[in-house]
């Protein structure tokens, strides 16, 4: 009998730990998403999708060499007369990638070449999950967002649009007009370790904002 009891206890303990870890992770994610909506209430669902997507995939949808990356940054700076948003923002629930504001280049805190090199190396990461795996993860995140107050704008419309995109094997979306109008936040996605080791020391002596 003991030979059956001990494995059963071990299995139950493992399940309990796994369930507790999953619940804590979901609770942390709820807090991150609620804070995002409190700070960016003009966001549509597609904007929150992008925020979460970038946490997993970073800028992996881009294909850039060093010269192209610099041109990509300078082109947007020329088109953007004013820039809003924070200096940087950790993406999604885990903060694997960081949104680095182009205002840092415009204000001389960071050169276009430095940011372009960091972007190029951030792009060169393999995709961490398949579209199907991401689709399942997004479904979980969308369920959390459905109960948020304020709820992301155009919820039903964007939900259907994103679902259709994922069903076709795609996954990238653009920011909404309402987000761009309200915040004018122009940025590049940089891998967290690159940002913290190479960019953050150049722009601030303050503690990192997660």
C-alpha positions, 0 to 999 in steps of 0.5 A, spaced: 500 500 500 505 504 501 508 504 494 502 507 492 501 512 497 507 515 496 507 516 489 500 519 489 502 524 495 508 526 490 503 527 484 498 531 488 504 535 491 506 537 484 499 538 481 498 543 487 505 547 486 503 547 479 496 550 480 499 555 485 504 557 480 499 558 474 494 562 479 500 567 481 502 568 474 495 569 472 494 574 478 500 578 476 498 578 469 491 581 471 495 586 475 500 588 469 494 589 464 490 593 469 495 598 470 496 598 462 489 600 461 489 605 467 495 608 464 493 608 457 485 608 457 484 610 450 487 603 447 483 599 443 484 591 444 488 591 438 493 595 442 493 591 448 494 585 443 500 588 441 503 590 448 502 582 449 505 580 443 511 584 443 513 581 450 513 574 447 515 575 439 519 582 440 521 585 433 521 578 430 517 580 424 522 585 422 528 583 417 533 588 418 541 589 417 544 595 421 544 600 415 536 598 414 535 599 421 538 606 422 534 608 416 528 605 419 529 609 425 531 616 422 525 615 417 520 615 423 524 621 426 523 625 420 516 624 420 514 625 427 515 632 429 513 631 436 513 624 440 510 622 447 510 616 451 515 614 457 522 613 455 521 606 455 516 601 457 516 593 459 512 590 454 506 585 456 506 581 463 513 578 463 517 584 460 521 580 456 522 586 451 522 593 452 519 599 448 524 604 447 522 611 445 525 614 439 524 621 443 531 618 446 534 619 440 531 626 438 533 628 445 541 626 444 540 621 450 541 615 445 544 615 438 540 612 432 546 607 430 546 605 438 539 604 437 539 600 431 544 596 433 540 594 439 534 593 434 538 589 429 540 584 435 533 584 438 530 582 431 535 576 430 532 571 436 528 565 434 520 565 435 519 562 442 512 559 440 508 557 434 502 561 432 497 556 435 501 556 441 500 564 441 493 563 439 491 559 446 495 564 450 492 570 447 485 567 448 487 567 456 489 574 456 483 576 452 478 573 457 482 577 463 481 583 459 474 582 458 473 583 465 477 589 465 474 596 467 476 600 463 475 595 458 479 596 451 475 600 446 472 596 440 473 590 444 468 585 440 470 588 433 478 587 434 477 580 438 474 578 431 479 581 427 485 578 431 481 571 431 481 571 423 488 574 423 490 568 427 486 563 424 490 565 417 496 564 420 498 571 421 499 575 428 502 582 427 497 588 428 498 596 428 496 601 433 489 604 433 488 611 431 485 612 438 492 610 441 496 614 436 492 620 437 492 620 444 499 618 446 503 619 439 508 614 442 513 612 437 518 606 439 523 600 437 522 594 441 529 591 444 530 585 448 530 586 455 537 584 457 540 588 451 536 594 454 538 593 461 545 592 459 547 597 454 541 602 453 538 604 460 545 606 463 546 611 458 539 614 459 538 614 467 541 613 473 534 611 476 531 605 478 528 601 472 521 601 471 517 594 470 
